Amino acid sequence: MSKKLVAYFSASGVTEAVAKNLAQAAEADLYKIQPAIPYTAADLDWMNKKSRSSLEMNDPSSRPEIMKEDMDAGSYDVIFLGFPVWWYVAPTIINTFLESYDFAGKTVIPFATSGSSGVENCEKKLRQQYPSINWKPGKLLNGAPTKEALAAWVNTLE
């Protein structure tokens, strides 16, 4: 039996709610990717080209600092990686997380929440950036899926 982790970044709480339910459905540990400096509503204003999120997303080298906690990435076989879709890709804080731990050879399954975008472009970019990770197809998990629906999805992955 594989040991699973649900690691997630949530700016507004939407992805967090899904991640908590997914962790229960997958019988996985839960890890919150927390920015060292929390995002404010003004930081998340994508209409403002000078907002923190806009500046980060327009700079491919941006790596927002995270509060790195002790986590033994090596002890997990499968990592569900959750995030909101920003500008059609994963937020750059996800890059910070992936570069802070060794996930080479690990199975990583992205999941995302989004107002209008899919997860496909996120997957494509992450595969290109981190080819040493064993990426599996992800899923867009909008609309507060039930634990039963999440468990059914997890069961299709095994």
N, C-alpha and C positions, 0 to 999 in steps of 0.2 A: 504494500500500500504506500502510495507516494505521500510525502508531506507537502502541504499546500500553504501558500501565503496569498492573501489579498492585500496588495499595496495600492494605495490610492492617493491622489491629490484632488481636493475639492475646494473651490474658491467660495462657493455660495451655499454648500450643504447638499446640493442635489446628488452629486456623485458620491458623497459620503453615505447617504441613505441607501443607495444601491449597493455600495461596497459592504456595508454592514450586513445587509440581507444576503449578499453573495457569499460572504465569509461563513455565515450560518449554513447556507444551502450546500456549500462545498466542503463543510467541516474543515475550514482553513483558519490559520492565524490571521490577524488583522494588523496592518501597519499603515499609519497615516503619514504621508509625505507632507511635512510642514515647512512652509517657508520661514526662514529666520526672521524676516520682517513680514508680518501678515499683510495680505492684500486688503485695501479699503475699497469701498464702492467706487471712489474716484479712480483708483488704480485699475479697476476692471472696466472702465468706460471705453469700450472699443471704438466709439465714435470720436473720441479725443485722440488725435494722433500723437499727443505728448503724454498720454497716460502711461503709467508704468507697464501695463500689459502690452500696449501698442509698441512701446520702445523695445521691450524684450522680444516680442514676436518679429519685429523688423530687423533684429540683429541675430543672425544664425549662431554666433558665438556666445550669445547670452546664456549664462548659467546661474540663475538665481540661487543664492545660498539657501541651503536647507538646514533644519535642526537635525543633525545626524545623531541618531540614537543607536545604541548597540543592537545590531541585528545580525545574526549569523546567516547570511545569504546562502552559504554553502550547505546549510542543513535542509534547504527546500528543493524539491524536485520540480514543482510547478508553481509559477507565480502568475497570478491574475493581476494585471496592471491597469488601474482605472484612472480616468482623467476626463475633464470636460474638453470638447474640441474647441480649440481657439484658432482662428484663421485657417481652418481646414486641416490643421495638424495638432499634434500633442503640444501642450504648453512646454516652454523650454525648461521648466522646473523638472519635467520628466527626464530630460537629458541629464540634469544634475544628479538625479536619483540613480539613473542607470550607470553613470560614471563614478558614483560613490561606492558601489559594491561590485563584486565580481559575479556577473551573471553568465559568463561564458559557458556554453553547453547546457544551460538551464532552459526548460520549456517556459516560455512567457506567452501569455494569452492576453492581449489588450482588450479592454472594454471601455466604452465611452458613453458620455451623455452629451447631448447637443440640441440646440434649438432648431437647427436646420441642416447640419452637415452629417455625413456618414463617417464611418470609421476606416474606410478603405484607404484613403490617402494617408491617414495617420499610420496605418500598418506599413504601407509602402515606404514611407520616409524612415520609420524606425528600423525596418529590415535593412535599408541602405546604410543607415548610420551605425548599426550594431550587428554586423553579419555573424559574429561569433555566438549570438543568442539563437536558440532554436525557437523561432517565432511560429505560433499557431494562429489560424484565422481568428480574428476578434469578433466582437459583437457590439452593436449600438444598443444600449439598455435604457431607453427612455420610458417615461410614463410609470415609474415606480413598479417594476415587475414584481410579482409575488415570489415568495421563497420557493413555492412549488414550481413556478415557471423557470426560476433560476436553477433549481435542482435538476429539472429536465434538461436544460441546456448543458449543465456541467456533466450530466450522464452521457451526453452525446460525444463528449471529448475524451472519454476514457476508453 
